[in-house]
């Protein structure tokens, strides 16, 4: 029954988690707050008149049972701040989400985790670093947290899955809204083999304002945040700021001084972020010690997607130009480039001068 009240409080227009948590100091439970008389509500001093009016109007029309039934019917699960699966690390940040909607393995919220974030317009170097870092960290038992955006986030999730490890995607949309749409296959994989979460109600669209908000959850779930590539003004730097506010470690992968995508990461290093050349740097700084890397047995047993198999077939003879691969497959240049990069990391294909590729 508590879920109904937490869900209701999370939906009150004009209320944030701090407003609710401040109010709860005046009550013994969420139930008591929800059913509080209007007279007592209006006597409270740590909430504005407009917020009280908003709450009074909202609770009269909110049908909690209907909302919970809707979630169940659409394969969407819910936890709240008093739920046993809610992680203490997240509960202890300044403004923890009152509820989390999820699909997948909720137990991952209580595993040791590291966030990997970075540019949506990632370079080949950045994607390769994110993939390898994620694979090595996952291979050493850490859960990789990211935001499922294009570029670095996507590479990080794929690296963790490639290693047969755990990954959590924190969305800036409803948990049943895959964004970007090009990650629909990855979304399905994480729902099945990892965890997808969001504090936004189902069907919430991915508006720009949502992403800085969700970044505090990415850092809140993690023992440290690794920024792989970031421009001078980047959302990834917001995540790093949240990490610092939450007392978490911040790591950065150095990049070429001539690359705009390295301005943010190199700037973090100048400001004291830990320089990362490989996963062993992260493990050592977080107190996990240096362990084994590059589990060849794990890599060998990871199945390729049908699209990756097709690329291997097309490049198994003479070197093939990327434009020819686009024509043959009908996939976008972006998707082909991403798959080629991962096949290269897996040691199954090599890149030749002039954007030609050949299977090994």
Steps between C-alpha positions, in 0.01 A plus 500: 500500500794734560576491130170676432586795726859534381379489141241767571746729676747465213237625254379814683551797263755750629644263759851360491653233718641759742151645554360159585792400724480831688127448555548145621692635799163620629334159465552142613442345157418569136146378571454765767630772268275389215186499718589811698212744555494825307512693826828339604646532150432872495667538840832357382782752468752320281282490189349778290132581467504415128656159571234419757222599258659288229514198732141539622368515144720218375419241766127541437537385141794257525397135460793307642350156450439574134859619457646189666282276285618684191863436594434130555316466170789662312782299658630797697616455858531758777704547815487790746730641767378259768527193276766247599652512150556877513878554536639692796752682277216656304282563806780709651545752218354850541187444290441126453220392265189410699422212264682310227326323214695206364531204269758230563697379800436738790764329716767679292421820689686359799813385316831689487469730200700748295353750255645557154375810316608720215424667171214402273725599209776268610809432293618152411764535773241597762262217413783248502619619843147496646433151365828358632474669840145374544591147390797484738311648795204267442741208464624591847156496658400866485165613360529763226251788524428738214218686327450302174564812289684477169877489501684429825195380695411246232859376480513458880181294516613284210840444658345378825260268317780373279691391811193321632480753783237727654383837375236755604347754261354812663258663256400862453162379376237257619636153564293370208626767257818395321716800416672523263288268287816368335577332834184287500702178476731612781199603711355150465833341594532712815140426603577129467855482636531818708278775637324802347372765744341844496338734749279644226148362455440253216477650151685816608676624188876573499493878546833680535421614856473137618859399436681724752241385758566130437879552518488527880364143505782372279758639742288416805503128419875492440816494706669707234433672167727457199475770232643362177443786255335834566503838334557815705125536555365149538226322692764251611667776700169550682518134602856557622380800704226289658761236584716757679200633693415145603856428613573257217826453310530664158716344228585629154656344192753739341465580132680691224543867588383588150167318536193702613374178662799500732467855632265393778687186605843662492355790697374257767849355532643849546247551780604182679300216343682165493661434165387166354698297249331170579257330733779409742533872588133512601505173692809602696369847590164357615672238713414194296861420415639397165354183360499311172408668172408390153326174581549333163264215588219747570569686176500183299162386628314827434260448211497748215181667383361414157614841373856441624505157340395663173785751517751223565369313197522806276858576607628142501665533157669805356492829697164677474438875520252621761282658229463159337396349834233768536367423153503124553332500840269800479615610846593859579864610497471560875382146573758342267780703660391395848483130410835512323659656805369229732610226260843663495513504879399134504797425278285373214558773245769754417481853367719582202602837357229681303206367708535145372432202726597134489404205720787323679 
